[in-house]
């Protein structure tokens, strides 16, 4: 049990420490910081890995670019592929290869030589944008102007085609609109409950096919809801009992952390929810060059394990707080049962229940992380 807990602490601490390794140890150019700017006169003859708040590539990168941050912009030239994850991703320059991007907004006003693969709330290819091959995207709204060299595959709530597509177009969503500037050389097929809006000047040279989406499943009755609720309670209770019985010290520290510092736990949980997957990708990519790529897989496995136990950990903290108010002994098993029952009952409330369960997972993630690090500090002091 002690070995398992030490391994768990290592999974939290070791990947973070690896970020402190000097960038010169890697074969590629790795840059970290708040603002990362590749100047207009700067040329990087290697792959670039950039991790910061604001990332601006105004110069030339003769290789691939992997970027993660809040705001990512390419106004210069990337001869290889671009992989980007951020709040906003803007391309006004040129990317010779393919673009794979995820974020709240993705805006292309330049040239992409390969495919555009995007997952975003809003994806826009302007009238000046040019995609050399396919557009494969999903999100809320898609506005596709400019030129697309091959096919389009899109799953969005609203799709607007305002440019030239050389191949077939296939979409799925609530609405599809073709403006007077739209031209599709291939076929157009879409799945929607609503007819597409096609302007008088729009051109579709192939066949146009509409598919009506199948009716959704019937609303479950009270009996089905009760059965699903009971199943969820039993599953989470089994997982929570495993933690309480085999890792009692960890369970108690996690519950205490939530009761003592709930907002700190929430903040740590948000950081882990967003940061650990990015860290796992960084470790995997960097490890592929310098060795130790398996650490990325280990970090990712720990991430999913932490997500699995986050709700039972949150239930421990909530149950302990409730028992403390009622002046009852805060036994771990009783606290777990009380917390799970309360959380899952609240989870039945439409909209509010989902929000509460999401917050509970964040609290649980933070409490678990604090418990792991706190146990490590306790061992250090004891030594």
Steps between C-alpha positions, in 0.01 A plus 500: 500500500784739585670422169176572314460836670860595422444408137185715496695796638767447239237516226398843629843646570739347246324624182494853644869489576575385146380837373798655675748315280695738276368536148846439358472134598246441223564464130228754420463865598289508818385835638302578813381825655215746520562667162680310226571697183684379192605829342449587136875474434541175696533159332487169686642209304343235721171394652361747754318412823352809667311506829385832645219750531545695174683335211570698183685351204587798281816357349581170329505148644650243268335205669193407700348715776328371814347785704285513811385823663225759525552689174690347210564687176694418184573809290823360362581168332497144630629260240378187683188415697338708774347343809341762725281503810386828651215741559555658159700376203555749214679429172566799278828370358586169334512142624652264248362182654178424685343687792354311794352746746268510800371810676211737557557682170701398194549759225680437170578802285811354338609190314504140625668260260352181647190415702318709758388284791323716758296458818366834616193696601554728201702419187538762227687485170487851355470602137881519486546157657616203297501135610701277268325173578217393735308684771391271783347691790251485785358761735222757521531732198700461179545771237689370200612764254801517271610181326502137610702267279312177569206385715328638810380289794332708770286444808379837629183658630517755216700476177544779246677438170619827352781387269621242251521129588666282234365170634196364682336661802343298779359670811294417805324755720201725550548736207689523172527818293660556160560864414509650152879451505477125567620256233520124557656300217394166646188378674328652803354271767377616836317361801265748660145544619487822295526568130821668387486867407649542153550847351413560135865535398623181674621212279502126582620302198432156649194349661343654810372253761330572831461243778262559788654398832340209679273578792675493834428238765191538715534674833568246777228448757533532878581130542784515246638815662491335842679190371772704329541710815540188714754354258702819509491505879615138528783547250633815665457344846711201401772729365483719810517200736811383317664835574383510861600142585830476314613864518347635821769761567468640148120503528507684832752760371291560188182552701678732741647702213153555354352602834793724595576668165210445257588783261866402489388146418275634225785700346739206512230282343456739208877509444519121500197459273648728234874476561563129543385391150717774348791390718450138392516603133812708562671213681409259223621729220818610677566144615486380141811712438699462820360175640242434766193535278322248722478766773233668289294182503552465875383859556195439280416179691526691828273770356221252425548329837470838675182578307354165606554563871418872497129458580554256792766736640257793475235288670741432787553871556129583473395213725757592763377862500137389538585265787701776666199732489277229653768436766535136402834312483649549154575137413632463147250237384200689639630829356541333160144363497344827616698707249422271205128490576479880526706561184308251289163629622601854403626358171142406407404869473508610134788733408584581863583136569751483216669820616521373859649166392756675281602724789515195727740331259721811502493515880585130513789534257645784705451321832666185365798697368544686829477172690770341283738795534417539870584137565834549332576802721406302810744225404775757440444658843497159667827408332 
